[in-house]
Protein backbone atom coordinates (compact mmCIF):
# COMPACT_ATOMS: atom_id res chain seq x y z
CA UNK A 1 0.00 0.00 0.00
CA UNK A 2 1.30 3.45 -0.85
CA UNK A 3 0.52 6.32 1.48
CA UNK A 4 1.16 10.02 1.13
CA UNK A 5 2.66 11.64 4.25
CA UNK A 6 1.45 15.07 5.36
CA UNK A 7 2.34 17.18 8.40
CA UNK A 8 0.09 19.62 10.27
CA UNK A 9 2.65 22.38 9.66
CA UNK A 10 3.36 22.75 5.93
CA UNK A 11 6.90 24.00 6.56
CA UNK A 12 7.83 21.21 9.03
CA UNK A 13 9.88 18.34 7.66
CA UNK A 14 11.89 16.05 9.89
CA UNK A 15 14.52 14.54 7.59
CA UNK A 16 15.70 12.05 10.23
CA UNK A 17 12.15 10.76 10.67
CA UNK A 18 11.54 10.55 6.93
CA UNK A 19 14.75 8.52 6.43
CA UNK A 20 13.76 6.09 9.22
CA UNK A 21 10.33 5.65 7.65
CA UNK A 22 11.74 5.16 4.17
CA UNK A 23 9.67 8.01 2.72
CA UNK A 24 10.59 9.47 -0.63
CA UNK A 25 9.55 12.45 -2.73
CA UNK A 26 7.37 11.91 -5.80
CA UNK A 27 6.89 14.72 -8.35
CA UNK A 28 3.25 15.68 -8.86
CA UNK A 29 3.76 16.76 -12.47
CA UNK A 30 2.63 20.30 -11.68
CA UNK A 31 5.08 23.00 -12.65
CA UNK A 32 2.73 25.92 -12.06
CA UNK A 33 0.92 25.29 -8.76
CA UNK A 34 2.28 23.70 -5.56
CA UNK A 35 2.75 21.09 -4.33
CA UNK A 36 5.41 20.21 -6.87
CA UNK A 37 6.28 16.98 -5.05
CA UNK A 38 4.69 14.90 -2.30
CA UNK A 39 6.07 12.49 0.26
CA UNK A 40 5.13 8.84 -0.14
CA UNK A 41 5.84 5.66 1.74
CA UNK A 42 5.10 2.03 0.92
CA UNK A 43 3.65 -0.15 3.67
CA UNK A 44 3.45 -3.91 3.15
CA UNK A 45 0.81 -4.77 5.73
CA UNK A 46 -0.90 -3.55 8.89
CA UNK A 47 1.93 -4.83 11.12
CA UNK A 48 4.38 -2.63 9.22
CA UNK A 49 1.93 0.25 9.57
CA UNK A 50 1.95 -0.27 13.37
CA UNK A 51 5.77 -0.37 13.36
CA UNK A 52 5.83 2.86 11.39
CA UNK A 53 3.58 4.57 13.96
CA UNK A 54 5.95 3.40 16.72
CA UNK A 55 8.87 4.97 14.81
CA UNK A 56 6.93 8.25 14.55
CA UNK A 57 6.20 8.29 18.30
CA UNK A 58 9.83 7.42 19.15
CA UNK A 59 11.33 10.02 16.86
CA UNK A 60 9.04 12.84 17.98
CA UNK A 61 9.64 11.81 21.64
CA UNK A 62 5.96 12.00 22.41
CA UNK A 63 2.71 10.43 21.41
CA UNK A 64 1.96 12.26 18.24
CA UNK A 65 -1.35 12.27 16.55
CA UNK A 66 -1.17 10.24 13.37
CA UNK A 67 -4.37 9.94 11.40
CA UNK A 68 -4.56 7.31 8.71
CA UNK A 69 -6.95 7.67 5.80
CA UNK A 70 -7.52 5.09 3.10
CA UNK A 71 -9.41 7.34 0.69
CA UNK A 72 -7.05 8.84 -0.41
CA UNK A 73 -4.33 6.80 1.31
CA UNK A 74 -2.69 9.41 3.57
CA UNK A 75 -0.89 9.49 6.90
CA UNK A 76 -1.35 12.89 8.54
CA UNK A 77 1.16 13.56 11.32
CA UNK A 78 0.62 16.36 13.80
CA UNK A 79 3.44 17.04 16.22
RORODREN-834699 format. One record per residue: x, y, z of N, C-alpha, C in turn; residue in three letters. Coordinates in steps of 0.1 Angstrom, whole numbers, plus 5000, padded with zeros to 4 digits. Example, Ala and Ser with C-alpha at 12.3 -4.5 7.8 and 13.67 -1.06 7.14 Angstrom:
BEGIN
513249435078512349555078513249675078ALA512849785071513749895071512950005079SER
//
This chain:
BEGIN
500849885000500050005000500950125000UNK500650224992501350354991500550454999UNK501150535007500550635015501350765012UNK500550875012501251005011501351055026UNK502451115029502751165043502551325043UNK501751365052501551515054501751545068UNK502151675070502351725084501451835087UNK501051865099500151965103500752105100UNK502052115100502752245097503352225083UNK502952295073503452285059504952305058UNK505552375067506952405066507752305074UNK507152215082507852125090508251995083UNK509451965082509951835077511051785085UNK510951675091511951605099512651505090UNK513851545085514551455076514951325083UNK515351335095515751205102514551115103UNK513451165106512151085107511851025093UNK511951105083511551055069512550955064UNK513850965068514750855064514450725071UNK514150735085513850615092512550545087UNK511650625082510350565077510550515062UNK511550565055511750525042510950595032UNK510550725036509750805027510550865016UNK509950895005510650954994509751054987UNK510351144980509551244973509151204959UNK507951224955507451194942506951324935UNK507451354923506951474917505451464913UNK504751574914503351574911503051604897UNK504051644889503851684875503351824873UNK503051894884502652034883503952124883UNK504052214873505152304874504652444875UNK503352464878502752594879502252614894UNK501552514899500952534912501552424922UNK501852474934502352374944501252284949UNK501452164954502852114957503452054944UNK504752074943505452024931505951884933UNK506051844946506351704950505651664963UNK505351544965504751494977505551384983UNK505451364996506151255003505251125002UNK505851014999505150884999505950785006UNK505250685011505850575017505150445013UNK505850335012505150205009505050125022UNK503950075025503749985037503149855032UNK503849745036503549615032502249565038UNK502049585051500849525057500549615070UNK499549575077499149645089500149645100UNK500949535101501949525111503049625108UNK503449645096504449745092503949885095UNK502649905093501950035096502050065111UNK501849965119501949975134503450015137UNK504449945131505849965134506150115130UNK505650155119505850295114505350395124UNK504150375130503650465140504450465152UNK505050355156506050345167507250425164UNK507750425152508950505148508550655149UNK507350685145506950825145506950875160UNK506350795169506250835183507650845189UNK508550745186509850745192510750865187UNK510550895174511351005169510951145174UNK509651165175509051285180509151295195UNK509551195202509651185216508351215224UNK507351185218506051205224504951125216UNK503851115222502751045214502251155205UNK502551135192502051235182500651185178UNK499951265171498651235166498951195151UNK498751075148498851025134497550975129UNK496951045120495650995114495950925101UNK495250815099495450735087494150735079UNK494250775067493050775058493350675047UNK492350605042492550515031491850565018UNK491250685019490650735007490750895007UNK491850945002493050884996493950835007UNK494850745003495750685013496750785018UNK496550835030497350945036497650925050UNK498850955055499150955069499451095073UNK498551155081498651295085499351295099UNK500451355100501251365113501151505119UNK500651515131500651645138501551625150UNK502451715151503451705162503051795174UNK
//
